[in-house]
Amino acid sequence: MHNENDCYNETDFMEANSVKPENAWEIWYNDSEVFVLDEKEAMQGTVKKSGRGHFLCEKVPRLVMTVGAYLISLTFPLVGTFAAAFSQFVLPPFDRAIGEKLAIALSAFLLVWLHKRWFAPDYEGSMRIHVPYGDILRWSVPLWVCLGCCVPIEAFARGEFHFHLTFAMAALCLCAGFLEEAVYRAFIVSIGMRYLSGKNRVWWTLGISAGVFAFAHAANVLAGAAVDLTIFQIISCVPFGLYAAAITLRSGSFLPAAVLHTLFDIIAMGTTPGIDDGIMRGTIGWSDFVSAGLEYIFLAAFSFWLVKTYQTEILVLWEKKWSMVQEKMEENS
């Protein structure tokens, strides 16, 4: 049984008569809690928040989501410098390069924690997963199906199956998976779902997260990647960006996307010759276009389906994450 303190709404929820307020949604979490949000508030994102204001986020949220993410990305070299020192003095058993990448991966959690503290006390944070693990496993199926199709096609095009993975490569994948998801999902998605308005903020957030993530790979040109390969990589990164953003939107956490991102990179890097350092080299063949097309079919299409199907749950979930519902429940108890 739920009492009146189990709901958050300006209208009373009469549990005794099993009456739900008119124009309200009832969303269940963990089979034990119920929250009722006014439909207009949930769709428009107008539930009042406490705490200090954030002028730029309130006035130009899309600019903050894009430029802010890239500015955070500029700190990666600085993070790498500190990580190198950390790996040298704290992780002596590891090769310095491997230790540096592991330390950078750990810095993703520091970044997520700082993001939570910056928006305290309003924001719950990007760590807690709000869906059963079984759902995440089911939502990972399109990724494995995509890889299961792409890897054999590319092996056929090369005339041989290739798999080469070192600890350094795995550490690089771990570093990229967690740090990139901390920026392009934990940061962008949370800002979009708080400061954009209207029910379409879910779709804006999805698109901005994927676009900023994909275009960030343009920096690979500075590392020696060919321009045509970089353009192709930007285009082919869009489907995974959509997929990771959709998983983050529905789960309320960057962790599932970070783990899937790491595993995806490990398989992609291990089965593709010549990208030991994460930079694409060589030429673009027909198999690359086929693989990119399959990613759009499996990952992009699934992302749109997931967001479309669970749009209501996503809206209410992020209202809960930003509205400090638990504090309001305690105040009313």
MODALIN-V648500 format. One record per residue. N is the residue number from 1. RES is the residue in one small letter. PHI is phi in radians with two decimals (* if undefined). PSI is psi in degrees with one decimal (* if undefined). D_CENTER is the distance of its C-alpha to the mean C-alpha in whole Angstrom. Layout:
# MODALIN-V648500
<<N RES PHI PSI D_CENTER> <N RES PHI PSI D_CENTER>>
This chain:
# MODALIN-V648500
<<1 m * 144.8 35> <2 h -2.01 139.1 33> <3 n -1.76 -178.1 35> <4 e -1.14 -18.0 34> <5 n -1.40 -7.3 32> <6 d -1.50 2.7 29> <7 c -2.19 155.4 28> <8 y -2.18 104.1 27> <9 n -2.92 149.7 29> <10 e -1.24 -20.6 32> <11 t -1.65 139.4 34> <12 d -1.15 141.8 35> <13 f -1.81 113.4 34> <14 m -1.59 87.4 37> <15 e -1.11 -35.8 36> <16 a -1.02 -34.2 40> <17 n -1.81 7.6 40> <18 s 0.95 40.5 37> <19 v -1.81 128.3 37> <20 k -1.74 136.9 33> <21 p -0.96 146.9 34> <22 e -1.10 142.4 34> <23 n 1.06 36.2 31> <24 a -2.19 156.5 29> <25 w -1.89 144.0 26> <26 e -2.01 115.2 26> <27 i -2.10 130.3 23> <28 w -1.74 140.9 23> <29 y -2.22 130.1 21> <30 n 0.96 26.2 22> <31 d 1.00 16.7 25> <32 s -2.41 -19.9 26> <33 e -2.08 145.7 25> <34 v -2.26 135.4 26> <35 f -2.20 136.0 25> <36 v -2.03 121.0 26> <37 l -2.01 139.4 25> <38 d -1.06 137.2 27> <39 e -1.04 -43.2 26> <40 k -1.10 -40.9 26> <41 e -1.12 -45.4 24> <42 a -1.17 -40.3 21> <43 m -1.31 -35.7 22> <44 q -1.65 -12.5 22> <45 g 1.24 41.7 20> <46 t -1.90 10.3 24> <47 v -1.10 129.8 24> <48 k -1.21 140.6 25> <49 k -1.95 158.3 23> <50 s -1.76 -175.0 25> <51 g 1.50 -173.2 25> <52 r -1.40 158.6 25> <53 g -1.50 161.5 24> <54 h -2.29 98.3 22> <55 f -0.99 -53.2 24> <56 l -1.10 -41.2 22> <57 c -1.09 -36.9 19> <58 e -1.32 -35.6 22> <59 k -1.56 -42.9 23> <60 v -2.33 66.5 21> <61 p -1.09 -36.0 18> <62 r -1.18 -36.1 17> <63 l -1.15 -41.8 18> <64 v -1.10 -41.0 17> <65 m -1.12 -34.6 13> <66 t -1.57 -61.6 14> <67 v -1.12 -39.7 17> <68 g -1.04 -41.7 16> <69 a -1.13 -41.5 13> <70 y -1.21 -35.6 15> <71 l -1.13 -39.7 18> <72 i -1.11 -39.1 15> <73 s -1.08 -29.4 15> <74 l -1.16 -18.1 19> <75 t -1.42 -7.4 19> <76 f -0.99 -44.3 18> <77 p -1.05 -38.0 22> <78 l -1.13 -41.6 23> <79 v -1.05 -40.1 20> <80 g -1.10 -36.5 22> <81 t -1.12 -47.9 25> <82 f -1.14 -37.2 25> <83 a -1.13 -36.9 23> <84 a -1.11 -43.1 26> <85 a -1.15 -39.8 28> <86 f -1.08 -45.0 27> <87 s -1.20 -30.8 27> <88 q -1.27 -39.3 30> <89 f -1.77 -23.3 32> <90 v -1.86 -27.2 30> <91 l -2.08 59.7 29> <92 p -1.07 -28.4 32> <93 p -1.17 -20.8 32> <94 f -1.60 151.4 29> <95 d -1.04 141.1 30> <96 r -1.01 -42.6 29> <97 a -1.11 -41.3 26> <98 i -1.17 -45.1 24> <99 g -1.07 -36.9 25> <100 e -1.09 -44.5 23> <101 k -1.19 -37.7 20> <102 l -1.14 -39.5 20> <103 a -1.15 -38.3 20> <104 i -1.12 -40.7 17> <105 a -1.04 -41.1 15> <106 l -1.15 -30.1 16> <107 s -1.14 -18.9 16> <108 a -1.05 -38.2 12> <109 f -1.19 -34.9 13> <110 l -1.13 -41.4 16> <111 l -1.09 -44.0 14> <112 v -1.13 -38.5 12> <113 w -1.16 -42.8 15> <114 l -1.10 -38.9 17> <115 h -1.08 -42.8 14> <116 k -1.11 -44.4 15> <117 r -1.15 -34.5 19> <118 w -1.10 -36.3 19> <119 f -1.75 12.2 18> <120 a -1.14 145.5 20> <121 p -1.66 10.1 22> <122 d -1.24 -39.1 20> <123 y -1.70 134.7 16> <124 e -1.27 -29.1 16> <125 g 1.92 172.6 13> <126 s -1.94 18.9 9> <127 m -1.67 -43.4 11> <128 r -1.19 130.4 13> <129 i -1.61 126.6 12> <130 h -1.78 9.4 14> <131 v -2.24 157.2 15> <132 p -1.08 148.0 17> <133 y -1.08 -29.0 16> <134 g -1.08 -35.7 18> <135 d -1.12 -41.8 16> <136 i -1.11 -40.4 13> <137 l -1.08 -40.9 16> <138 r -1.17 -39.2 17> <139 w -1.26 -14.0 14> <140 s -1.45 -12.4 14> <141 v -1.00 -46.2 17> <142 p -0.99 -34.5 16> <143 l -1.14 -44.8 15> <144 w -1.23 -35.7 18> <145 v -1.12 -42.2 20> <146 c -1.07 -48.1 19> <147 l -1.14 -37.3 20> <148 g -1.11 -24.0 23> <149 c -1.58 -41.1 24> <150 c -1.23 -43.1 23> <151 v -1.05 -48.9 24> <152 p -1.11 -37.2 28> <153 i -1.10 -45.3 28> <154 e -1.20 -35.1 27> <155 a -1.13 -40.0 30> <156 f -1.11 -40.5 32> <157 a -1.16 -33.3 32> <158 r -1.45 -19.7 33> <159 g 1.51 5.7 35> <160 e -2.81 154.1 34> <161 f -1.58 128.9 31> <162 h -2.06 132.0 30> <163 f -2.58 117.3 28> <164 h -2.50 118.4 28> <165 l -2.43 125.2 25> <166 t -1.90 168.3 26> <167 f -1.08 -36.0 25> <168 a -1.13 -41.2 24> <169 m -1.16 -42.6 22> <170 a -1.10 -39.3 20> <171 a -1.14 -37.5 20> <172 l -1.12 -41.4 18> <173 c -1.12 -41.3 16> <174 l -1.11 -42.7 15> <175 c -1.07 -50.5 15> <176 a -1.14 -43.0 13> <177 g -1.05 -48.6 10> <178 f -1.41 -41.7 9> <179 l -1.23 -41.8 10> <180 e -1.17 -38.9 8> <181 e -1.20 -32.6 5> <182 a -1.10 -36.2 7> <183 v -1.50 -55.8 8> <184 y -1.45 -10.9 6> <185 r -2.05 -60.7 3> <186 a -1.01 -43.4 6> <187 f -1.33 -56.7 8> <188 i -1.14 -46.3 8> <189 v -1.10 -43.5 7> <190 s -1.15 -40.6 9> <191 i -1.13 -44.8 12> <192 g -1.08 -42.5 12> <193 m -1.33 -11.0 13> <194 r -1.74 -44.0 15> <195 y -1.85 -16.2 17> <196 l -1.37 153.1 17> <197 s -2.04 160.6 20> <198 g 1.52 159.2 21> <199 k -1.17 -23.1 19> <200 n -1.32 -0.2 18> <201 r -1.08 -25.0 16> <202 v -1.10 -44.4 13> <203 w -1.28 -38.1 14> <204 w -1.06 -44.1 14> <205 t -1.10 -43.0 11> <206 l -1.03 -48.3 10> <207 g -1.22 -42.3 12> <208 i -1.14 -42.7 12> <209 s -1.04 -46.1 8> <210 a -1.19 -42.2 9> <211 g -1.16 -44.3 13> <212 v -1.13 -41.1 12> <213 f -1.08 -46.5 10> <214 a -1.15 -46.2 13> <215 f -1.21 -21.4 16> <216 a -1.08 -23.4 15> <217 h -1.28 -5.8 16> <218 a -1.09 -23.7 20> <219 a -1.14 -14.4 20> <220 n -1.12 -21.1 21> <221 v -1.06 -37.2 24> <222 l -1.17 -20.7 25> <223 a -1.64 4.6 25> <224 g 1.89 2.3 27> <225 a -1.29 147.3 26> <226 a -1.20 149.5 28> <227 v -1.10 -44.6 27> <228 d -1.14 -38.3 27> <229 l -1.17 -36.4 25> <230 t -1.16 -42.5 22> <231 i -1.08 -43.3 22> <232 f -1.09 -40.1 22> <233 q -1.14 -39.5 19> <234 i -1.04 -46.0 17> <235 i -1.14 -40.8 18> <236 s -1.34 -13.3 17> <237 c -1.46 -16.6 14> <238 v -1.03 -47.1 13> <239 p -1.04 -43.0 13> <240 f -1.19 -35.0 10> <241 g -1.06 -42.3 8> <242 l -1.10 -42.8 9> <243 y -1.10 -48.1 9> <244 a -1.14 -38.6 5> <245 a -1.15 -40.3 5> <246 a -1.12 -42.2 7> <247 i -1.09 -41.3 7> <248 t -1.17 -42.6 5> <249 l -1.04 -44.1 7> <250 r -1.37 -34.4 10> <251 s -1.55 -21.6 9> <252 g 1.34 11.0 9> <253 s -2.47 149.0 7> <254 f -1.50 -11.2 5> <255 l -1.12 -46.9 8> <256 p -1.00 -43.8 8> <257 a -1.14 -36.8 5> <258 a -1.13 -43.0 7> <259 v -1.14 -46.4 10> <260 l -1.13 -37.8 10> <261 h -1.07 -44.2 9> <262 t -1.09 -46.8 12> <263 l -1.13 -39.8 14> <264 f -1.06 -46.0 14> <265 d -1.15 -37.8 15> <266 i -1.06 -45.7 18> <267 i -1.21 -44.3 19> <268 a -1.13 -44.0 19> <269 m -1.25 -38.8 21> <270 g -1.19 -28.4 23> <271 t -1.76 1.3 24> <272 t -2.03 116.2 25> <273 p -1.14 144.9 28> <274 g 1.52 10.0 28> <275 i -2.18 41.6 24> <276 d -1.01 -30.9 24> <277 d -1.74 9.7 23> <278 g 1.50 1.3 20> <279 i -1.82 126.0 22> <280 m -1.26 133.7 23> <281 r -2.38 169.0 27> <282 g 1.73 -148.2 30> <283 t -2.17 161.0 30> <284 i -1.60 124.9 28> <285 g -1.94 177.6 30> <286 w -1.10 -31.4 30> <287 s -1.17 -30.3 28> <288 d -1.16 -40.8 25> <289 f -1.18 -39.1 25> <290 v -1.11 -44.0 25> <291 s -1.09 -42.8 22> <292 a -1.10 -39.5 20> <293 g -1.11 -40.4 22> <294 l -1.14 -35.2 21> <295 e -1.12 -39.5 17> <296 y -1.15 -38.9 18> <297 i -1.18 -48.9 20> <298 f -1.45 -49.9 18> <299 l -1.45 -48.9 14> <300 a -1.14 -45.0 14> <301 a -1.10 -42.8 17> <302 f -1.10 -38.2 15> <303 s -1.07 -46.5 12> <304 f -1.11 -39.0 15> <305 w -1.11 -44.0 17> <306 l -1.10 -45.7 14> <307 v -1.21 -40.8 13> <308 k -1.12 -42.4 17> <309 t -1.22 -38.9 18> <310 y -1.94 27.2 16> <311 q -1.05 -41.9 16> <312 t -1.08 -47.6 19> <313 e -1.10 -37.0 17> <314 i -1.13 -45.4 14> <315 l -1.04 -46.4 16> <316 v -1.25 -37.5 18> <317 l -1.01 -46.2 15> <318 w -1.34 -25.5 14> <319 e -1.12 -39.5 17> <320 k -1.14 -43.6 18> <321 k -1.14 -30.1 15> <322 w -1.74 -14.1 17> <323 s -1.68 -2.4 20> <324 m 0.92 51.8 21> <325 v -1.03 -38.5 23> <326 q -1.08 -40.1 24> <327 e -1.10 -39.3 26> <328 k -1.17 -36.8 28> <329 m -1.13 -40.7 29> <330 e -1.18 -36.6 30> <331 e -1.12 -33.7 32> <332 n -1.47 -13.1 33> <333 s -1.40 * 35>>
